[in-house]
């Protein structure tokens, strides 16, 4: 088990790619020091699912929100405040034009 974890970490350290649809294929292409038999053992469907999940935009956003909930709340309040101020000024302009 520890041997597999070391191999996974070695794979992940060498696999720096931009997220795309077929990320796991790009990772496999970038890994040059793994034997073909290790590819079959280590890079199974669970490993592919792991990479798909951890590199998806919604998952990354969720993790950022979980690690920094206060910052997310402040940013959300600021955005809602800007929308409210914009709506208020738009209403004032429309009311002033109708007079």
C-alpha positions in Angstrom: 0.0 0.0 0.0 2.8 2.5 0.9 4.5 1.6 -2.3 1.4 2.5 -4.3 1.1 5.8 -2.5 4.7 6.6 -3.2 4.1 5.8 -6.9 1.0 8.0 -7.0 2.9 10.9 -5.4 5.7 10.4 -7.9 3.2 10.4 -10.8 1.4 13.5 -9.5 4.6 15.4 -9.0 5.7 14.9 -12.6 2.2 15.6 -14.1 1.7 19.3 -14.4 -0.9 20.0 -17.1 -3.7 22.4 -17.7 -7.2 21.0 -17.0 -9.1 19.9 -20.1 -11.6 17.2 -21.0 -9.2 14.3 -21.2 -6.9 15.3 -18.4 -6.0 11.7 -17.5 -4.7 11.0 -21.0 -2.5 14.0 -21.0 -1.1 13.0 -17.6 -0.4 9.5 -18.9 1.4 11.0 -21.9 3.5 13.2 -19.7 4.7 10.4 -17.4 7.8 8.9 -19.0 9.3 6.9 -16.1 6.4 4.4 -15.6 6.5 1.0 -17.0 3.6 -0.3 -19.1 2.5 -2.8 -16.4 2.4 0.0 -13.8 0.2 1.9 -16.2 -2.3 -0.9 -16.1 -2.1 -1.4 -12.3 -2.0 2.2 -11.1 -3.9 4.2 -13.7 -7.1 2.3 -13.4 -10.7 3.8 -13.5 -10.5 4.9 -9.8 -7.4 6.9 -10.6 -9.0 8.5 -13.6 -12.1 9.3 -11.6 -9.9 10.9 -8.9 -8.2 13.2 -11.5 -11.5 14.1 -13.2 -13.1 15.0 -9.8 -10.1 16.9 -8.4 -9.5 18.9 -11.6 -13.1 20.0 -12.3 -13.9 23.7 -11.9 -16.9 23.2 -9.6 -14.8 21.0 -7.2 -11.9 23.5 -7.1 -14.4 26.3 -6.4 -16.0 24.2 -3.7 -12.7 23.6 -2.0 -11.7 27.3 -2.1 -15.1 28.2 -0.5 -14.6 25.5 2.2 -11.1 26.7 3.0 -12.0 30.4 3.0 -15.7 30.8 3.9 -15.3 34.3 5.4 -13.6 35.7 2.3 -16.4 34.1 0.1 -19.0 35.7 2.3 -17.4 39.2 2.2 -17.0 39.0 -1.6 -20.6 37.9 -2.0 -21.8 40.8 0.2 -19.7 43.3 -1.8 -21.1 42.0 -5.1 -24.6 42.2 -3.9 -23.9 45.7 -2.6 -22.6 46.8 -5.9 -25.7 45.4 -7.7 -28.0 47.2 -5.2 -26.2 50.5 -5.7 -26.3 50.1 -9.5 -30.0 49.3 -9.4 -30.6 52.3 -7.1 -28.8 54.7 -9.5 -30.5 53.2 -12.5 -33.9 53.7 -10.8 -33.0 57.4 -10.0 -32.0 58.0 -13.6 -35.2 56.5 -14.9 -37.4 58.4 -12.4 -35.6 61.7 -13.3 -36.1 61.1 -17.0 -39.9 60.5 -16.5 -40.4 63.9 -14.7 
